[in-house]
Structure formats: C-alpha cells, structure tokens
Amino acid sequence: MEKTNTKRKYYRRKPKKAAEAKKPPVRIIPLGGLNEIGKNMTVIECEGDMIIIDCGSTFPDSEMFGIDLVIPDFTFISENADKVKGLVVTHGHEDHIGSIPYLLNTLNVPIYCTKLTKGLIENKLSEFSMKSVAEINEIKDDEPFTLGCMKIVPIHVNHSIPDAVGLAVETPAGTIITTGDFKIDLTPPNSKPTDLATFSQYGEKGVLALLSDSTNAERGGFSNSERTVGMSFERLLKRAGDRRVIIATFASNIYRIQQILDLAADAGRKVCVSGRSMTKNIAMAFELGYLTRHQDIVIEPEEVGSYPPGKIVLLTTGSQGEPLSALSRMANSNHRLFTITPQDFVIISATPIPGNEKMVTKVVNGLLKLGAEVIYENMYDVHVSGHAYQEELKLMLSLVKPKYFIPVHGEYKHLYRHALLAERVGVKKENIVMGNIGEVYRIDENGVTVEEKVTAGSVMVDGYGVGDVGSVVLRDRRMLSQDGLVIVVFTVAYETGDLLAGPDIVSRGFVYVKESEALITEARMAAREVIEKYHDYYYKDWTVIKAKIKDRVSAVLYKRTKRTPVVLPIVMEI
C-alpha cells in the first residue's frame, strides 16, 4: 500500500507590513502680528519642544495716552520656559525685534539671526545695558541648525532691509514654512533675489503649513524694485540744483542709504547723517560690510556750514513724523544745528505707517511754512514697499503648495484678502486658518483644530513701567483728556471731625475757574453739604464720605455742563 505523504507543504510567509509610525501633532501659537500691524511673534511646538519666531513691538494708537511702546504678553512663554529652545529672528525691523529686551527680562533665551540682524539687536540691547547677557548666534542662508526636535533652514528673501530670511521649520509632524516679511525683487540693489528655488523644492517635497506675510494683500500686481527709488533720487538731485537736499528715510533701509551715498558722490555732494538711530545703523553697516562705498564723503554735522547748500545731502530720521526725530525738530524750528530755509529741498522717502498719517502731515506742513520744497507724494517714486503685492503672494503660494495656510502679519482685512488669494491658487477653503492672537492651532492627521486659548495680548510700556498701565488707567487718562480733572480738597480736625478749611475746588482741563465762579461755588456747596451731613457720625469712614462727595459734585457738574470730569476728593486730617 502506498504511503501517504502527510507533511504539509512549506509556504513562504509574507512579512507583515510595518505599521506606519503615527506622526505627532504640531501646534502653532500666534502671540502677536494677527489682526494688527506689528508686534509679530509666533510659537511652534512639537514633541514638547518650542521655538519662538520673532519678538516685535508696535506703536501705541491714539487712544493709548502716554504709552511709549506696545509689546506682546509673555505669560505663555514664562509658563513654558523649560520647553523653549530658542528665539529665531527673520530680520531686524522693530516690529520683529523691538520686544527682545523685555523678553530677555522674562526668559534669557538664546537668539538665532543673520549677521546684520545680530548687529541691530546688539545696538538695541546696548541701550538697555543687556548686550553682555544675551546669547546671540549668527545664522546664514541655507545653513540648517537644530533646536530640540526641529531642524530650521533659513531661506533668503528680499525686504527693505538686508539679511532678511524666511524659515523652513522641519518638525516630526511635517514642514512649516514662514516667509517673514518679504517681496520678490528680481533686480535688488547689492543683494540677490528671493530664493524661490528653495521654496519650490519644499513645495515639491510637501509642506504641512505656510505662514505668509499679508501686509500688502490688498494691492494688485507686483511691487516695484528698490532700484526705482534710486532712479527717482537721481532725477530729484538734479532738480534740487544749488539747494541743500534733506532725505528722511528709515534708519534700517541700508539698500536705500547705499544708493543715496552713491548718488551724492556722483553729484559731488557731501553726506551728513542726523538722528541717533541713523548714525548708529550706518556706522554698524560700514563696520559689517553692508555699506561698501563712499564712507569718505560722510561728514560730521558741525562741518555742514563749511560747504555751500548745493554740496550737501542731509540724511535724517523722521520719515514717520516721530515727535522727537531730527526732521520733526527741524520742522518745529528747534533743532540744535539745522534750520529749514527756502534753500532746502526735502524728500520724505517712506509711506506713513497706518496711524501715523497725521504726524507726517504735521511735519510736512511745518517744513512748507518754513519755505522748503517737500517731496512726499507717491507720484515721485521716492519709496517702494518691502512687502509682496498680490501677484507675488500668489506666486509664493503656488510654489510652496501648502496643505494648510495661515495668513499672518496684518490687520483682519489683509488676512481676509490673503485668504481669498490662497483659495484662487488651489488651497482648500477648509484648510485656510484665519487666526487670532492666543489661539492654539493643533495640526495632526485629522486636520486643524483650535485648542484652548492661552494668555496673550498687548502689554503697554510707559517709561520704566512694563505692564503697570492697564485698561483702567487708560480709561482714566482718556477721561482726563476729554473732560479734565476737578479736585475737591478740605481739611478737618482729627479728634472732632470739624471742618477747618475748604472745601476748595481745583480745576485742570475742565473749566477756567475765574470765568466759572458760579459753577465752582455750587460744586463747593454740594461738597460742604455732604461733609456736614456726616459730621455727627461717631465712626467716620472717609472712603465712603469721599465717594459720596464725588457722586454729588459729579452730578452738579454734569447738570450744568453735560460733561463728566474726573472728580478727586482729598481730605487732610490735622
């Protein structure tokens, strides 16, 4: 009988597919720069590591009486100090570096930035006597460095300041690209064009999210090249003839300053620099090699009188009408060295930042009244923007091809318009995030979700005080500015509570006392009635009595004037 083969056949088993590793979530937390101009600051967090991108400040608005500067709220940073690996700065403008000294007082975090940005930060820190305590690391285009679990690649971009970069942040969750402030200038002076090739390479590999500058999202077409300003300056210098030329521009616009030096040298003029920030920046730019020509034609302010007006170019600060700037002091005829005359030809080479229009107009009016010719209109091309227009923004979106898009650096109208542009170039509407400061955007395999909101907002700097002026103080300052102050002061005996002197009324910014005697007398009598009413109380709570005086006097003043000044009762016991 034939034996049956009971052995089972051998089958080569196919190995099980290794389960794809699940990518961790990444969180993007804007702490500034959304729904506002300036104060740019963003945190990226992945696997417990955090990096900060930029740390800027902004100008106070017209309702912030007495405020010098507005900075981000660093509460979230201080709460997560052990997670923060570094601060990466895209460029050296105040809206990106202006809050660094205040951040270092909260957390002495290492800083990573390009060479010129490093010099500008050091200048700023030296004003706060903090230069020696800061760790500032120099980075270069296309040279990656690692912070925690994140690899960061700086990408060269054009802006109105040299050494500006965008950043590719390679996280375990995917690549996040932030453009920083940028434009696409194919003929930049003394620089190379924006590195579109690297942005495109990342787009081919796959970009998880793009954060892109929205400042000029309302402007159609392409922005003009910085070289067009040089051509306009050349024409205007010829038009100036034998007059002294005064040019006001941003102290950080090194490209423009080099063009002015070149043109002044060609015209046989000497250049004098006026303004502390302008003087410091030009000295640093020559030292670092960003200004490379015609240092020999720069003269000291005291030497200007040795040359005829037609041989001088005065380069100054004050293009935004800042009250203490050199140009503003000239317009007000209180500059220590320079007086404006009909022999002056003034060029304001800047566009007013939103909110500064009235200050710039005031300076222009002052200069015109003193007889100078002033060039400030757009028709002369004396300024071009450092921010991308719509076609450049669309080109960036098309090259990067992000899965998720977050418009940044702008007011809501700018972010909204940028979001519409993203839809037009193919970004899905549900993948576009219109962000708010303090919101935590978690990106994972399920999409974008908004987690809990962190502490964020604006902190006001008033002199040496940081954050000690809040909404209540600003409300009082607003009331003082609108309706003034009325002080009710009286003296009582400590033992008996008898009224010894007063009440007297002191008015500041409300009415002129000598012309309003009837009103002041009525207010005084109202205060006396309250004091006498509480005279026989065994226990006197002066806090309560002062509140009653305030209410009674306020009612009288409002009835007679329909105004509500701040009423401040003061009691002195002797």
Secondary structure, DSSP 8 states (H G I E B T S, - for coil): -------------------------EEEEEEESBSBSS--EEEEEETTEEEEE----B---TTSTT--EEEE--HHHHHTTTTEEEEE-S--SHHHHTTHHHHHHH----EEE-HHHHHHHHHHHHHTT-TTT--EEE--TT--EEETTEEEEEEE-B-SSTT-EEEEEEETTEEEEE--S-B--SS-TTS----HHHHHHHHHH-EEEEEEE-TTTTS-S----THHHHHHHHHHHHHHTTSEEEEE--TT-HHHHHHHHHHHHHTT-EEEEESHHHHHHHHHHHHHTSS-S-GGGEE-GGGGGGS-GGGEEEEES-TT--TTSHHHHHHTT--SS----TTEEEEE-S---TT-HHHHHHHHHHHHHTT-EEE-SGGG-----SS--HHHHHHHHHHH-EEEEEEESB-HHHHHHHHHHHHHTT--GGGB----TT-EEEEETTEEEEE---S--EEEEETTEES---HHHHHHHHHHHHH-EEEEEEEE-TTT--EEEEEEEEEESS--GGG-HHHHHHHHHHHHHHHHHTTT-SS--HHHHHHHHHHHHHHHHHHHHS---EEEEEEEE-
